[in-house]
Amino acid sequence: MSASVPKFKLSGNDISKSFTFGVNVFSGVNIELHNGELIGIVGENGAGKSTLVRLLCGVLTPSKGEIQFEFSGKSIDREYLHQYIGMVSPYLNLYEEFTAWEHLSLSASLRGIEFEEEFCARSLEQFSLEKRKHDHIRTFSSGMKQRLKYVLAIQHKPAVLILDEPSANIDSVGVEAVLRLIERQIARGGGVIIATNEERESSMCSRVVSLKKSW
């Protein structure tokens, strides 16, 4: 992840999200991320942190407002956001019938990118998984699976990392690996958004977006 990131801007303007069963999750939220920034999304459980994360990744669409991503002066359509954003969350699933190495190869194929073996091997080492790369993921502990999600999230060297509960399900060694990853991402001019209730994590952020329950 050493190559510098071209100029970008990820923004959510006056966004609201409601679901069909009548629950208004939040409304009027504004967020903007530029190169080299670390922003936090905070709020009590049920305030909509994970929902906002999914909106910013393009997985969900806002009920009102607009989410835009500009990269190298060009506006990127929602369907292509996955090429520029890497996401990690406890609720993301892995293909557990594969080995870690097979999963990385598959992920590269699905993304239409080269399978960079050296980069992937180095990333696995950074998350203490290099000795288990040929083991089936179903044999991994929950913490190992979570660390593998980080390796998958950076495989395409994204401009933006969006981390939902960054320290969930990982031990202190894993947390340190995540913190080093965030430092590297910022150093290369990328951006990071973390959704968290951990004071240690939110205190790292240059600014935070605070969500409150609307129901």
N, C-alpha and C positions, 0 to 999 in steps of 0.2 A: 504493500500500500504506500510506496514511496513517492509515486508520481503525484505532482500537484494537481489540484482539482480546479477546472475552469470556473469562472464566475457563475454563480447560480443564485436563485432566490426561490424559496418555498414559502408560500403565504396562504393563509386562510382568512378571508375577509367577511366579517359579520356572519359567521356560519352557525347554523342551528341544526339540530337533529331530533326528529321525532320518529317513533315507530308506529306501525299501523294499529297497534292495540291501544293507542292513545297516550303513551308515555312520552313526554317531552324531556329529552335527556339534558340538553343545554341549549342556550340561545345566545346570539350576539357575541360569539367568541372570535377574537382576532389573534393571529399568531404570524410571525415572520422570521424566517431563518436565512442567514447569509453565510458565506464562507468563513470558516474559523470560529463559528459560534456554537455554544452549548446552551440549550434552552430546556427548562424543566416544565412539565405539566404536573400539577399537584392538585389534590382534592381528596376528600373522604371517599370511602368505598361507595360506589353507586353514583358518583358525581359525573362519570362519563369519560374518565381518562382513556380507557381502552377503546371506547367508541371514537374519540378524537384521533387517537393513533391510527385506527383503521381508515378514518376519513383521509388523513394526511397521506397514507400509503396508497390511496385509491381503491381500497377494498370495499368501502362504502361510499355512497354519494350523500352530500348534505341535503337536508330538507329545504334549507334556505342558505343563501350566501354562496361564496365561490372559493374554490381552492385552485391555486395556480402554481405551476412550476416552470421557471425559466432557467435555461441552461445555455451558456455561451450565446446569450442574446436571443435565443429561440424559445417560443412557448411549447412545452411538451404536453401532449394529450394524455389524459388520465390512463388510457390503456397501455401507455409505454412507461409509466412511472416506475414500474418494477425494475427497469433497466438502470435507474439512477438512485434507487432507494434500497437499503438493506434493513430488514426488520427482524427483531428478536423478541419473542414473547413466550411465556409459559404455555400458552394455549395452541401454539403452532405444532403441527404433527410432523413426525419423521416417518420415513419408510423403513420400519424396523426389521424387515426381512433382508435388507441389504447390509453390507459392511459399511463403515464410515467412508472408506475409500470409494466404494461403488456408489454411494450416495452422492459424493462430491462429483464423480464422473457423470452421473445421471443429471445432476443439477446443472452442470456446465452444458450438457447436451440440450436440456430443456430451455436454457437461456440463450442458446445459440452462440456460446462463447467457447474459446479454446480452454481445454482442461489443462491448466498450468500446474503440472505435478510438483514442481519445486516450490511454488507459492503455497499450494495446499499443504505440502509436507511441513513447511515452516509455520503455517497457521495452526496446524494440529499440534506442533511442538509447543507453540506459545500457549495453547490451552491444555497442555499435558495429556494429549490424546495420541501422540505419535506411536506409542507402543501397542495401541489398541485399534489401529486404523484398519486392520484386516479382520477384526472381530465383528460379528453381527450386532447391530445396534440394539436388538432385543435383549442382549446380555449386558447392556450398559446400565449403570445406576441413573437415577433421575438427574443428578448433578452432571454426569458425563453427557447425557443427552442434551442438557441445556447448553453445555459448553460447545457441543458440536453445532448447535444452532448458530452460535456466533461465527464459527468457521464458515458455515454455509452463507451467512449474511454478508461476509466480506469477500466472498469468492470473486465477485464481479467488480470489486473495488468501487463501491458506490460513492456518490457525492455526499449522500446523506445516510446516516444511521439513525434509525428510530427504535428505541429500546423501551419496551414495556416491562416494568419491574426488573431492572437490570440484574439485581442480585438474587432474584427468586431461584430457589432450588440449587444454589451453588455455595460451596464452602469458601473459607477465607482466601484460599489459594486461587479459586476461580474468580472471586471478586477482584483480587489484585490484577488478574489477567484482563478482566473487563476494564478496569481503570487505565491500564496501560494501553489497551486498544483505543479507548476514548482519547487519550493523549496523542496517540499516533494519528488518529483521524483528524483531530483539530490541527496538528502540526502540518499536515499535508494540505490544509486549506479546505477540508471537508466540513460538514456540519453534523451535529448530534442533537437529537431530541430525546429526552428521557421522561417517561411517565412514572412517577414514584411518590411514595409517602415517606421515604427514608430521608431523614434530615441530612445525613452525610452526603447523599447524592444530590439533593436539591441545593445544598450550600455550594456545590461546585459550579452551578449554573450562573451565567451572566444575568439572566432574568428568568422569571417563571410566569406561567399562565395558570391562574388559580381557578379551578372549577368548583361550583357549588351545586348541591342537589336542587333540582327544580321540582321534585315530587316528594 
